Amino acid sequence: MPHHATKIVATLGPASSDPAILEAMIRAGVNVVRLNFSHGKAQDHVDRATLVREAAKRAGRVVAIMADLQGPKIRVGKFAEGKVDLQAGAAFILDASRTEPGDIHGVGLDYKELPRDVKAGDLLLLNDGLIVLTVDKVQGEQVHTTVKMGGELSNNKGINKQGGGLTAPALTGKDMEDIKTAMSFQADYVAVSFPKNATDMEMARQLCNVAAEPFKHKPGLIAKIERFEAIPHLEEILRASDGIMVARGDLAVEVGNAAVPALQKRMIKLAREMDKVAITATQMMESMITNPVPTRAEVSDVANAVLDGTDAVMLSAETAVGKYPLETVEQMVQICSAAEDAEEVALDADFTGKTFTYIDQTIAMGALFTAHHLGAKAIVALTDSGSTPLWMSRHRIHIPIYALTTRENTQRRMALYRNVHALLMDTSTDRDTALNQAEHHLKSRGIVDQGDVYAITCGEPMGSPGGTNMLKICKVG
């Protein structure tokens, strides 16, 4: 299996729930498993988390679990016949008060606030933008529209408003219950759908921390950027999060397809600059839901996200319901690996004009710079919280970073950091003993050999978080 620094997030679903298939996917290169809380009951997710942890244990790999919250259901209701075929120019009513199933003339709404969020002239995009409706007028609970772009509309399809402006809160009552479920099995990350600002993320963090407190756990929070309103608030959202997901589906519908590639680059760059992680998602290998090989365009898409510096690339339906979940992961690993080989390392330029205000951050940067110029075999960080390896992973370097920690939850969280390999090691509180243990650990795993040079960082006194204050260059004797 080729080495890949970019991490792979795979969504669990019927296609990947067989323990043998899931284990094979993890062995092939899956680093994070996404549980989609839009489907299934609470107990289903608890069972799936157990399934993931058992498969990871059998494979001998570190795998993080990401609980992806459903967020507000901005959707149409159901149709009497399951679907209708809308013709361009036809009138169609979205009716928040309608209780009977929909027909060719109109349909009810799961999202009851729509009549208050729209006005004449607005464009509504349904089913990921495949159907476009122009709002003619709002009459009480009814939104009267004309079909601008027709097609098949089936039950519970999503609604977006071009240019944003739907007032639905990011966290629903269901999400709040789902957070409790996710914390009961200590999900490593929680992905929040449709946040508009930092307040949405702060509220999610508060709910997560309260639910996780009995387990002495704190999850990482990922903001899914999929609303037009989130774009002007990117920096504040990032500050309140541990990372972002470039959720290109809903985002493309709200801002237009053409705007997304540049936004993707901007978001990944900003995340790296702010020491946060970035996940690129949606339709990355879409054709592999039904085909055993990706299209050339998909290969380019994944490779470009890697060259942009994304921490992870994500598979959704490809691994949840696709015919080729394992093959999709294998293809993705190959693409990531080839793109990484082509990357240019410009560490010297990265550090030009930069000032580092913290000792631990300065040590992290010193380790990168020294290892790069010495051609070291590995960079090793003894870490409690995972901050030092995170800082190191924000810079492109073709030397693997090994993070040695005593904490399992820190180890799993680092599964999402680009180019970081997290190992569990019960380090001694005595510095010299710990450094010897670390070298023994690396040698026993075949990471370093006789004569190899590696850089190692740690903190004194040992075991106190945020205390990295030492860099040592070692040669294996």
VMD Tcl script that draws the C-alpha trace (Angstrom):
set ca {
  {0.00 0.00 0.00}
  {1.48 3.41 -0.96}
  {2.12 5.84 1.89}
  {-0.33 8.76 2.05}
  {0.03 11.83 4.24}
  {-3.46 13.12 3.35}
  {-6.06 11.42 5.52}
  {-9.13 9.62 4.19}
  {-12.59 10.02 5.72}
  {-15.08 7.31 4.74}
  {-18.81 7.34 5.47}
  {-20.23 4.19 7.02}
  {-23.41 2.80 5.48}
  {-24.99 -0.44 4.23}
  {-22.15 -0.98 1.71}
  {-19.44 -0.78 4.39}
  {-21.11 -2.18 7.53}
  {-19.91 -5.74 6.99}
  {-17.07 -6.16 9.54}
  {-14.75 -7.79 6.99}
  {-15.27 -5.03 4.39}
  {-14.83 -2.29 6.99}
  {-11.62 -3.89 8.27}
  {-10.31 -4.16 4.68}
  {-11.13 -0.47 4.09}
  {-9.24 0.52 7.26}
  {-6.26 -1.61 6.21}
  {-6.41 0.03 2.75}
  {-6.07 3.51 4.25}
  {-9.23 4.85 5.96}
  {-8.23 7.10 8.87}
  {-11.59 8.52 9.96}
  {-15.03 6.92 9.79}
  {-17.99 9.28 9.43}
  {-21.31 8.34 11.02}
  {-24.09 10.23 9.24}
  {-26.73 11.14 11.84}
  {-29.24 12.00 9.08}
  {-29.98 8.27 8.95}
  {-30.70 5.71 11.65}
  {-31.65 5.69 15.32}
  {-29.47 6.41 18.36}
  {-28.76 2.72 19.05}
  {-27.71 2.19 15.40}
  {-24.94 4.78 15.85}
  {-23.80 3.27 19.15}
  {-23.58 -0.13 17.43}
  {-21.74 1.34 14.43}
  {-19.19 3.03 16.70}
  {-18.50 -0.35 18.34}
  {-18.18 -1.91 14.87}
  {-15.61 0.74 13.83}
  {-13.52 0.45 16.99}
  {-13.47 -3.36 16.78}
  {-12.50 -3.31 13.08}
  {-9.72 -0.76 13.79}
  {-8.40 -2.95 16.61}
  {-8.32 -6.03 14.37}
  {-6.53 -4.04 11.66}
  {-4.07 -2.61 14.19}
  {-4.82 0.95 13.01}
  {-5.77 4.24 14.65}
  {-9.18 5.36 13.42}
  {-11.15 8.41 14.57}
  {-14.96 8.54 14.55}
  {-16.73 11.63 13.26}
  {-20.39 12.15 14.19}
  {-21.97 14.27 11.45}
  {-25.11 16.05 12.70}
  {-28.11 16.34 10.39}
  {-28.81 20.01 11.04}
  {-32.08 21.71 10.03}
  {-34.33 19.83 7.61}
  {-34.87 22.45 4.91}
  {-36.86 20.09 2.73}
  {-40.13 19.60 0.87}
  {-42.62 17.08 2.24}
  {-43.81 13.84 0.64}
  {-45.74 13.22 -2.59}
  {-48.77 10.96 -3.02}
  {-46.93 8.99 -5.69}
  {-43.43 9.48 -4.26}
  {-42.46 12.01 -6.95}
  {-43.72 14.45 -9.58}
  {-42.30 15.61 -12.90}
  {-42.23 19.42 -12.96}
  {-42.38 21.17 -16.34}
  {-40.71 24.53 -16.99}
  {-43.28 27.36 -16.88}
  {-45.73 25.48 -14.63}
  {-47.07 26.94 -11.37}
  {-46.07 25.13 -8.16}
  {-47.00 25.94 -4.57}
  {-44.80 25.23 -1.53}
  {-47.31 25.18 1.32}
  {-46.20 25.16 4.98}
  {-49.78 24.46 6.15}
  {-50.40 21.50 3.81}
  {-50.81 18.14 5.57}
  {-51.93 15.91 2.68}
  {-49.30 14.42 0.31}
  {-48.10 16.57 -2.57}
  {-49.01 16.46 -6.28}
  {-48.10 18.19 -9.54}
  {-49.60 21.47 -8.24}
  {-47.82 21.71 -4.89}
  {-46.31 20.06 -1.83}
  {-46.04 20.54 1.94}
  {-42.87 21.62 3.74}
  {-40.74 20.09 6.50}
  {-39.32 23.59 6.91}
  {-42.28 25.68 8.12}
  {-40.41 29.01 8.17}
  {-39.95 29.19 4.38}
  {-42.83 31.65 3.74}
  {-41.17 34.16 6.11}
  {-37.70 33.71 4.58}
  {-38.54 34.42 0.94}
  {-40.05 37.19 -1.19}
  {-41.10 37.68 -4.82}
  {-38.16 37.39 -7.21}
  {-36.14 34.96 -5.05}
  {-34.76 31.80 -6.65}
  {-35.26 28.50 -4.82}
  {-33.06 25.56 -5.76}
  {-34.38 22.09 -5.02}
  {-32.67 18.69 -5.11}
  {-29.09 20.08 -5.14}
  {-29.97 22.74 -7.70}
  {-31.36 20.37 -10.33}
  {-34.77 22.11 -10.08}
  {-35.13 25.90 -9.96}
  {-38.27 27.75 -8.87}
  {-38.86 31.51 -9.10}
  {-40.93 32.95 -6.23}
  {-43.92 34.91 -7.59}
  {-45.59 35.85 -4.30}
  {-46.01 34.75 -0.70}
  {-49.60 34.37 0.49}
  {-49.91 33.44 4.17}
  {-48.30 30.00 4.53}
  {-48.06 29.49 0.77}
  {-45.10 30.28 -1.46}
  {-46.34 30.57 -5.07}
  {-43.65 29.81 -7.63}
  {-43.08 29.26 -11.33}
  {-40.85 26.39 -12.42}
  {-37.80 27.89 -14.13}
  {-35.91 24.62 -14.56}
  {-37.99 21.46 -14.36}
  {-37.33 17.81 -13.64}
  {-38.23 15.00 -11.28}
  {-38.90 16.08 -7.69}
  {-39.25 13.28 -5.13}
  {-39.99 13.05 -1.40}
  {-38.02 15.14 1.14}
  {-35.65 16.78 -1.32}
  {-33.62 19.72 0.01}
  {-34.37 23.41 -0.56}
  {-31.72 26.13 -0.89}
  {-32.17 29.82 -1.58}
  {-29.74 31.37 -4.03}
  {-27.60 33.86 -2.13}
  {-28.58 32.34 1.22}
  {-30.99 33.84 3.73}
  {-32.84 30.86 5.23}
  {-33.10 31.49 8.97}
  {-33.07 27.87 10.20}
  {-30.86 27.47 13.29}
  {-27.76 25.27 12.87}
  {-28.65 23.08 15.85}
  {-32.05 21.43 16.07}
  {-33.61 19.50 18.95}
  {-32.63 16.27 17.15}
  {-29.01 17.47 16.92}
  {-28.93 18.13 20.65}
  {-30.08 14.57 21.36}
  {-27.62 13.23 18.76}
  {-24.75 15.05 20.51}
  {-25.61 13.12 23.70}
  {-25.56 9.86 21.73}
  {-22.23 10.73 20.06}
  {-20.65 11.59 23.40}
  {-21.89 8.33 24.97}
  {-19.38 6.50 22.72}
  {-16.88 9.40 22.80}
  {-16.94 10.39 19.13}
  {-13.59 12.02 18.37}
  {-15.09 14.72 16.15}
  {-18.54 16.28 15.79}
  {-19.36 17.90 12.43}
  {-21.91 20.73 12.70}
  {-24.16 21.25 9.65}
  {-25.06 24.71 8.31}
  {-23.35 26.98 10.89}
  {-23.75 30.68 9.98}
  {-21.37 32.20 12.54}
  {-19.10 31.53 15.53}
  {-22.08 31.51 17.93}
  {-23.46 28.35 16.29}
  {-20.11 26.60 16.86}
  {-19.73 27.91 20.42}
  {-23.18 26.57 21.28}
  {-22.31 23.19 19.77}
  {-19.07 23.06 21.76}
  {-20.88 23.86 24.99}
  {-23.43 21.09 24.35}
  {-20.66 18.62 23.45}
  {-18.55 19.44 26.50}
  {-21.51 19.08 28.88}
  {-22.56 15.74 27.33}
  {-18.95 14.45 27.29}
  {-17.98 15.61 30.79}
  {-18.99 12.34 32.55}
  {-16.59 10.50 30.22}
  {-13.74 13.04 30.74}
  {-13.81 13.58 26.97}
  {-13.68 16.64 24.71}
  {-14.39 16.14 21.00}
  {-12.95 18.19 18.16}
  {-15.54 20.36 16.38}
  {-15.73 20.60 12.59}
  {-17.77 23.39 10.98}
  {-19.36 22.32 7.69}
  {-19.20 25.35 5.41}
  {-22.31 24.98 3.26}
  {-24.19 28.27 3.66}
  {-23.75 31.51 1.77}
  {-23.91 33.40 5.10}
  {-20.91 31.47 6.48}
  {-18.47 32.86 3.90}
  {-18.06 36.40 5.35}
  {-17.65 34.84 8.82}
  {-15.05 32.21 7.91}
  {-12.36 33.48 10.27}
  {-14.62 33.72 13.33}
  {-16.13 30.28 12.56}
  {-12.62 28.81 12.27}
  {-11.57 30.44 15.54}
  {-14.51 28.76 17.29}
  {-13.85 25.35 15.65}
  {-11.08 22.77 15.42}
  {-11.48 22.53 11.67}
  {-13.75 23.03 8.69}
  {-15.32 20.83 6.07}
  {-15.57 22.28 2.58}
  {-19.08 20.85 2.02}
  {-19.30 21.49 -1.69}
  {-22.84 20.20 -2.28}
  {-25.05 22.74 -0.49}
  {-22.38 25.41 -0.81}
  {-22.36 25.10 -4.61}
  {-26.14 25.41 -4.73}
  {-26.09 28.62 -2.66}
  {-23.05 30.39 -4.19}
  {-23.07 28.79 -7.67}
  {-20.86 25.95 -8.93}
  {-18.29 28.27 -10.52}
  {-17.42 30.00 -7.23}
  {-16.63 26.79 -5.32}
  {-13.08 25.86 -6.51}
  {-11.64 29.27 -5.54}
  {-13.54 29.18 -2.24}
  {-12.15 25.70 -1.55}
  {-8.58 26.96 -2.01}
  {-9.23 29.99 0.17}
  {-10.79 27.94 2.98}
  {-7.99 25.35 3.06}
  {-5.33 28.10 3.06}
  {-7.07 29.96 5.88}
  {-7.48 26.79 7.94}
  {-3.76 26.00 7.64}
  {-2.78 29.56 8.54}
  {-5.00 29.42 11.64}
  {-3.65 26.00 12.74}
  {-6.97 24.26 12.05}
  {-7.72 21.14 10.00}
  {-9.53 21.09 6.65}
  {-11.62 18.32 5.08}
  {-12.67 18.47 1.42}
  {-15.97 16.70 0.77}
  {-18.80 15.94 -1.68}
  {-18.75 14.04 -4.98}
  {-14.99 13.42 -4.89}
  {-15.32 9.95 -6.44}
  {-19.04 10.08 -7.28}
  {-18.83 7.86 -10.38}
  {-17.38 5.03 -8.26}
  {-20.80 4.58 -6.63}
  {-21.54 2.46 -9.71}
  {-18.17 2.12 -11.54}
  {-14.98 0.30 -10.48}
  {-12.72 3.17 -11.65}
  {-12.96 6.97 -11.22}
  {-13.21 9.51 -14.03}
  {-10.13 11.55 -14.99}
  {-11.91 14.65 -13.67}
  {-12.38 13.00 -10.25}
  {-8.72 12.02 -10.12}
  {-7.80 15.66 -10.83}
  {-10.27 16.89 -8.22}
  {-8.83 14.73 -5.43}
  {-5.25 15.53 -6.47}
  {-5.97 19.27 -6.53}
  {-7.44 19.17 -3.01}
  {-4.23 17.43 -1.87}
  {-2.10 20.06 -3.63}
  {-4.24 22.77 -1.98}
  {-3.06 21.33 1.35}
  {-6.27 19.72 2.62}
  {-5.80 17.50 5.68}
  {-8.36 14.97 4.50}
  {-10.52 14.01 1.54}
  {-13.94 12.56 2.21}
  {-16.07 9.83 0.68}
  {-19.84 9.96 1.21}
  {-22.22 7.77 -0.82}
  {-19.18 6.12 -2.46}
  {-18.48 4.08 0.69}
  {-21.94 4.29 2.32}
  {-24.05 2.80 -0.48}
  {-21.69 2.36 -3.45}
  {-20.87 -0.91 -5.19}
  {-17.09 -0.54 -4.72}
  {-16.32 0.84 -1.24}
  {-12.93 -0.88 -0.90}
  {-11.78 -0.11 -4.45}
  {-12.76 3.57 -3.95}
  {-10.52 3.81 -0.88}
  {-7.65 2.09 -2.73}
  {-7.97 4.50 -5.68}
  {-8.07 7.50 -3.35}
  {-4.89 6.37 -1.57}
  {-3.07 6.08 -4.91}
  {-4.20 9.54 -6.04}
  {-3.22 11.17 -2.72}
  {0.16 9.47 -2.72}
  {0.98 10.52 -6.30}
  {-0.10 14.13 -5.66}
  {1.99 14.32 -2.48}
  {5.06 13.07 -4.35}
  {4.68 16.01 -6.74}
  {4.41 18.63 -3.98}
  {7.10 21.23 -3.57}
  {8.50 21.82 -0.08}
  {9.08 25.52 0.58}
  {9.72 25.53 4.32}
  {12.27 28.37 4.18}
  {9.70 30.59 2.46}
  {7.04 29.46 4.97}
  {9.08 30.85 7.84}
  {10.17 34.12 6.20}
  {8.73 37.09 8.06}
  {6.99 34.83 10.60}
  {7.25 35.41 14.33}
  {6.49 32.65 16.83}
  {5.32 33.95 20.18}
  {5.11 30.65 22.07}
  {8.05 28.47 23.11}
  {6.27 25.23 22.17}
  {5.33 26.56 18.73}
  {8.91 27.76 18.15}
  {10.24 24.31 19.08}
  {7.78 22.69 16.63}
  {8.94 24.96 13.80}
  {12.61 24.43 14.75}
  {12.12 20.66 14.50}
  {10.64 20.99 10.98}
  {13.37 23.33 9.76}
  {16.23 21.26 11.20}
  {14.85 17.89 10.07}
  {14.29 19.24 6.55}
  {17.85 20.59 6.21}
  {19.46 17.51 7.78}
  {17.41 15.09 5.64}
  {16.15 13.38 8.80}
  {14.29 10.07 8.57}
  {11.51 11.13 10.97}
  {10.24 13.92 13.20}
  {9.02 12.70 16.58}
  {6.89 14.62 19.08}
  {6.14 13.41 22.59}
  {2.76 15.03 23.12}
  {-0.05 15.19 25.64}
  {-2.62 17.36 23.85}
  {-1.50 16.89 20.22}
  {-0.83 20.64 19.68}
  {2.83 20.27 18.65}
  {2.15 17.67 15.89}
  {-0.80 19.82 14.70}
  {1.48 22.86 14.26}
  {4.08 20.73 12.50}
  {1.44 19.31 10.14}
  {0.44 22.81 8.91}
  {3.64 22.93 6.82}
  {4.48 20.79 3.80}
  {7.39 18.48 4.50}
  {8.18 15.07 3.03}
  {9.34 13.69 6.37}
  {6.76 11.73 8.38}
  {5.76 13.14 11.78}
  {5.34 10.54 14.54}
  {3.30 11.70 17.53}
  {3.84 9.63 20.66}
  {1.18 10.07 23.34}
  {-0.04 8.33 26.47}
  {-3.67 9.33 25.76}
  {-5.92 7.26 23.49}
  {-8.29 10.15 22.78}
  {-5.34 12.37 21.70}
  {-4.06 9.53 19.53}
  {-7.43 9.14 17.77}
  {-7.91 12.88 17.30}
  {-4.54 13.08 15.52}
  {-5.79 10.52 12.96}
  {-7.16 13.52 11.03}
  {-3.92 15.57 10.97}
  {-2.08 15.50 7.66}
  {1.25 13.61 7.68}
  {0.91 12.72 11.39}
  {1.18 9.09 12.51}
  {-0.10 8.78 16.06}
  {1.38 6.07 18.29}
  {0.41 5.13 21.82}
  {3.35 4.92 24.20}
  {3.44 4.83 27.97}
  {6.31 7.32 28.39}
  {8.26 7.53 31.60}
  {8.21 10.76 33.60}
  {12.02 10.77 33.49}
  {13.17 12.60 30.36}
  {16.14 10.42 29.39}
  {14.20 7.21 29.98}
  {11.31 8.58 27.87}
  {13.66 9.51 25.00}
  {15.21 6.02 25.09}
  {11.73 4.46 25.15}
  {10.74 6.58 22.14}
  {13.77 5.44 20.10}
  {13.13 1.82 21.03}
  {9.49 2.25 19.95}
  {10.57 3.65 16.56}
  {13.20 0.94 16.00}
  {10.83 -1.89 16.90}
  {8.35 -0.59 14.29}
  {11.03 -0.28 11.59}
  {10.59 3.50 11.40}
  {14.27 4.23 12.08}
  {17.38 2.05 11.69}
  {21.09 2.10 12.52}
  {22.68 5.41 11.47}
  {19.35 7.23 10.83}
  {18.95 10.79 12.06}
  {15.67 11.96 13.58}
  {14.44 15.07 15.42}
  {12.52 14.67 18.68}
  {10.59 17.24 20.74}
  {9.30 16.96 24.30}
  {8.55 19.04 27.36}
  {10.07 19.29 30.79}
  {8.65 18.49 33.23}
  {7.29 15.46 31.33}
  {3.51 15.02 31.06}
  {2.42 18.65 31.46}
  {0.32 19.85 28.50}
  {1.55 22.85 26.51}
  {5.07 22.40 27.85}
  {7.09 21.40 24.76}
  {10.39 23.20 25.31}
  {13.09 20.84 24.04}
  {14.35 19.78 20.60}
  {16.98 17.07 20.28}
  {18.61 15.72 17.13}
  {19.44 12.03 17.53}
  {21.39 9.48 15.51}
  {20.35 5.88 15.95}
  {23.26 3.93 17.46}
}
mol new
graphics top color blue
foreach p $ca { graphics top sphere $p radius 0.5 }
foreach p [lrange $ca 0 end-1] q [lrange $ca 1 end] { graphics top cylinder $p $q radius 0.2 }
display resetview
